[in-house]
Amino acid sequence: MASPYPIYCASFNQDTSCFAIGTRGGFKIFDSSTGRLCYERAIGAFVIVEMLFSSSLLAIVGAGEEPSLSPRRLCLFNTTTATALRELNFLTSILAVRMNKKRLVVILQDKTYVYDINSLAILDTIDTIPNIKGLCAFSPSLEGCFLALPASISKGSVLLYNVMDRHLHCEIDAHRSPLAAIALSSNGIYIATASEQGTIIRVHLVSEATKSYSFRRGTYPSTIFSLSFGPSMQLPDILVGTSSSGSVHAFSLGFSIYQRSKRSGSFLGSIIPDSVTDALDPAHHDVLHNAAPAGVKSYAVIRKVDKVADTSTSEIVACRATISIISYNGYFQEYNLSVNSQNEFVWSLEREFKLLAVITDDSTSS
């Protein structure tokens, strides 16, 4: 399970205020806003490090390079006391872990387990298709708490499961090819998908299940490493994705929807067109090239979005997004992206640093 790069795994917490990385030597937690190294633990190689908001609870899984760090063992770790609270052991390797304040989800190759996070009682076991990449998406909101999993090995179908109510919500046929990336908006209202072809990104309204909004990423196939919505209670303004070409792709959802709604009599119809081909509009897409070396895995999130209104009309004329990118070769980058109502994109690099070169204060490390 070892990575050819210095970073084995990377994840942001549920509100993107912090992020964690796992390396051959241990794991580290950083403050997203400042880049400050808040905590590190040098006890071996880790392939999963998941945070629960800004609490002291971590879910960690070893890379199996040492007997004590089995990839089949999930450790719930307290960073304040530097102790293991509980351990859960499985028959096969753990491929992904997701959490919110009520649920713990553990993804194996052919099963998914849902636990009560406080008692660690098993609430449900979901049999899945072979999911060797541990592909999943999770919305941490308790009101729209959905888990998305691949539903087919031959096509891009996605299963949506309500984790709080513990029932299957729907299945969406999103692509002809198998899925490569899935993302849910934080409130569970929207889901974005990419197939192994990587040329089309689709956004579905979870409640409607069969309707989609589509964007063309490019003409040539590319592996999509990650997808991420911007934070919003309504339709997120921006969706970003990283790909094996080393590029970061940004899709303007807010302005494209607004402009479409002005041309349509039905607002809902304008948001979710019946024909996905209607929405393939290159004007709503921009690419940041060479954000990472080609082929190196990268992960991008939109940490915040600010909207700019015309003072005379109160109409939204631009939005500015803060986009953080972790490349598994060891770099962190943060860009400001401005998008105006004419769908003009402007990127500016705000900071960049080597993640493995940051030294923590003695008082915060263990």
N, C-alpha and C positions, 0 to 999 in steps of 0.2 A: 504493500500500500504506500510505500515511500514515494515522495515526489522528487522529480528531477530538479526541482527548484528549491530555494531555501525556505519558502513558505509552503507548508503542507495544507493549510486551510485558512480561511478568512471569513469573518462574519461581523455584521453590524448588529447592535441590539435593536429592540423593537421600535425605539424612537430615534434611532441613528445618532444618539448622543455619544456613544462609545463604539469601539470596534475591537475585536480580538483576533489574534493570529496564532496559529500553531506552527511550530518549527521542529526541527530535529532535536533541539535542545530543551524545549519546553513550550510555554505559551506566554503571551503578553497581552495586556489590555491598554488601549490608548483612549484619550479624550479626543473625540472627532473635531471639536472646534479649535483646539490649541495644538493638537499633535503630541501632547504630553503623555509620557509613558506612566500610567497609573499603577500598574501591577505587573509583576512577572514571576514566573515559577519555573525554575530550571530543573525538571525532574524526568526528562525523556521526551520522546517524539509523540506528537498528538496530531490526529487527523480530524477531530471535531472539537471545537470550543464554542459553545453557545451561551450567551448571556440572557438573564431575565431582567429586562429593562436596565436600571442602574443599581440593582441590588447586588448583594455579595454572592448570590447563587450562580454557579456555572455548571453546565453539563459538559463533561469532557470524556473523550474516547481516545485511547492510545493507538499508536500506529502498529503495534505488535512487534516492534524491533527489540523489545525486552519482555521477558515473561510476565513482569508485573503490570505491563501496559497492554493488555490484550484488546484487540479490536472488537471483541465480543462482550466487553464489559463497559457499562456506562457508569461513570462516577458523578454523583452530585456533590460538588465541591464548594466549600465556604471560603471565600477569599479573605474574610476578616479573621477567621480563626486558623486558616490554612489547614483545614481538616476535611476529610471525606465524610459527608453526612450519611449517604446511603450509596450502595452499589447494586446495579441490576445486571444480571448475567444472561446471555442469550446463546442459542445454539450456533448462530451464524454471525458474521460481522455486521456491526451497526454501520449503516450507510449515511444516515442523517438523523438529526434530533431537532425538534422544534418545541417551543414553550410559550405559554402565556401565564397569567396569574392563576388560572384554574386547571390547565391541562398540560401534560407532557406527552409528546408524540415521538415514538421511536420507529424509524424506517429500517427494515431489513430488506433483503432481496425479494422475498415473496410474501412477506407479512408486514403489517403495520400495527403497532400497539398503541392504544390510547390509555393514559393513566390520569387519575386524579393527582395533581401535583403535590397536594398537601399530605395525603395519606399513602400515595403511591399504590393505591388499589387499581387493578386493571379494570377499565370500564368497557373496553371493546377490543376485539382483534379483527383486523381487516385482511382477508386474503387478497393478494394483488398479483398482477401479471409479473413475470420476472423483471425486476427493476434494478439492474446491476449498477446503475449510476446513482441510485438513491434519489432520483428526481422527485421533487415535491415542492409545494408552496403552501404557506400558512399565513392566515390573517389573524393577528393577535387580539383583535377586538373581541370582547365577550359578546357583543350584539350580533356581529356577522362573522363568527369564528368558523371559517371554512378551511379544510385541508384539501389540496389538489394533488392527485396522483395520476400517473399514466394509466390508461385503461386498455391499451392495445399495444402489441409488439409490431404490428404491421401497418398501423396508421396513427395519425396524431389525435387520438381521442383522450380526453381528460375526465377523470372522475372527481366530482366535488362532493365532499362529505362534511356534514355539519357536526363539528367536534363537540359543541356544547350540548346539543340535543341528541347526538349520537344516531344519526340516520343519513342514508344516502340522499343527497339533494338532487343531483342530476348528472348526466353524462353529456359532454359536449364533443362533437366531431369537429375539430378545429382545422386539421391539416390532412393531406393525403399521406404524408410521410410520418414516421414516428417522431415523438416529441424530443426536443433537445433542451428546452428551457421553459419554465413556467414561473409566473409571478402573480400574486394577488395584491390588490390595493390593501392598505392597512385596515380599512373598514370592511373588507370582504365584498365590496360591491362590484368590482371589476377584476377580470382575470386576463392576463396577457400570455400569449403562447408563441413559441417558435418551433419549427420542425427541424429535422436533421438537415434539410436543404438550406434552411436559414435565409431564404430570400424574402419571405413574407412574415410580418409580425401581425398577429390578430389580437384584438381586444374584444372581449365579450362582457356583456352585462350579465352577472351571475344569475339574477332572478329571471331573466328572459331565456337564458341557456342556448337558444338557437340563433341568436342574432350576433353579428360581429361588425367591427370596424377594422379595416385592414390597411397596413402600410407596407410598401415595398422597401426592404432594406437595401437590396442590390440585385443585380442580374446573375452574378456568379454565386454558387453555393459557398457558405461559410458556416463554421460552427459557432452558434450563439452560446457564450459562456454564462451570461447573466441578463436578466431583465429586471427593471425596477421602476415602480410608479413614484411620482412625486407625492408628498403628503397633501391630502385634501379630504374634506368631508363630502365633497361632491365629485364630479369627474376630475381626476387629476389633470393638471395642466400639461405635464410633460411625462413621457416614458423614455427611459434610457436603456440601452443594451450594449454589451461588450461582445466582441467577436474574435475569432482566431486570426483575423487579418491584422489585429492590433488596434483596430479602430473602436471608437465609442460613437454609437448612433443615438441621436435625439429625435424624438417624434413629438411634434406639438399637437396635443390633443385639444386643449382649450380653445385656441384660436380657430383651428380647423372645424371644430364643432360649432362654434359661434357663427362663423361665416356660412357654414352649411345651413344652420337654422334660419338665417336671414333669407335663404333661398327656398326654404321649405315651409309648407303650411303646418306641418306637424313637428312639434319640437322633439318628441320621442323618436319619430321617424328620422329626424335629422341627426339625432345622436347615434342611433343604431340602424343604419340603412339595411333594407332587406337584401339588397344585392351587394356582396362584398366588393365586387369589381368597381362599384361606384366610388369607393373610398380610396382607391389606389392613387394617391395624389402626392407626387414627389415634392411639391411645395411645402409640405408639412414635415419634412425630414432633412436633417443635416448630419454631417459626419465630421468627427474630430479624428484625423488620421494620426497614426504613429503614437498613440497614447501609451502603448505597450509594444514590445517586440512581437512580431508576427509569430503566432503559435503559442505564446506564453499566456497562460490562463489569467484572466483579469476579472474584476468584480467592481461594479459601479452602483452607487446609490445616489438618489436625490435627497439631500439632507433638508433643504428648505426651499420654498418658492415665495417670492414677494411679487405682488401685483402692483402695477403702476397705472393710475387712472388719469384721464384728461380732466383737469380741474374745472373746465367749462361744461363738460357733458357727463362727467363721472363714468364715461365708458372706459373699459380696460384697454389700454393701448400697448401695454408691454408686460412681460413677466420676466423676473430674474431668478434663476435657479442656481443653487450651490450644489455642485456635483463632486462627490469624493470617489476616487478610483484607487483600488489596491491591485497591484500587479504581483503575481506570485514569484517574480524574480526579486522582490524585496523593496518595491517602491510604493510610496503613497503620493498621490497628486490630488489637488483640489482646483477645480475650475469654476468660474462664474460664467453662466450662459444666459445671455439676454435674447429674448424672442419678442419681436414687435408684431403689431397687427397685420403687417405685410408679410409675415413669416420670414423675416430676415433674422438669421442666427449670428450671434457674435460670441466667440469663446475667448476667455482670458484666463491664463494660468495664474493662480493666486499663490500657491505654495507647492513645494515638492521636497520630499526628504526620503532617506533610506530608513526603512523600518527597523532593520537589525542594528543600526548604528546608534539608536536613541538609548540613552542611559537613564535609568530611573533614579529617584531619590532613595537613599537607604531606608527611609522610614516607610516606604510603600512596597518594598519588595520582600519576598520570603524565599 
